[in-house]
């Protein structure tokens, strides 16, 4: 069954390149978005922790 699927996929270069480009783009987004989120969280956390509490 896998042999038939690979044969059908390799027969159409446009479909193959589309799948490869889609997977590449999806992996880029999966890596980039958490990095942006963690960067924003670290910047906002440092701002909150640097303000501190007022002394009484």
Residue pairs with C-beta under 8 A, 6 or more apart in sequence:
9 15
9 16
9 19
10 16
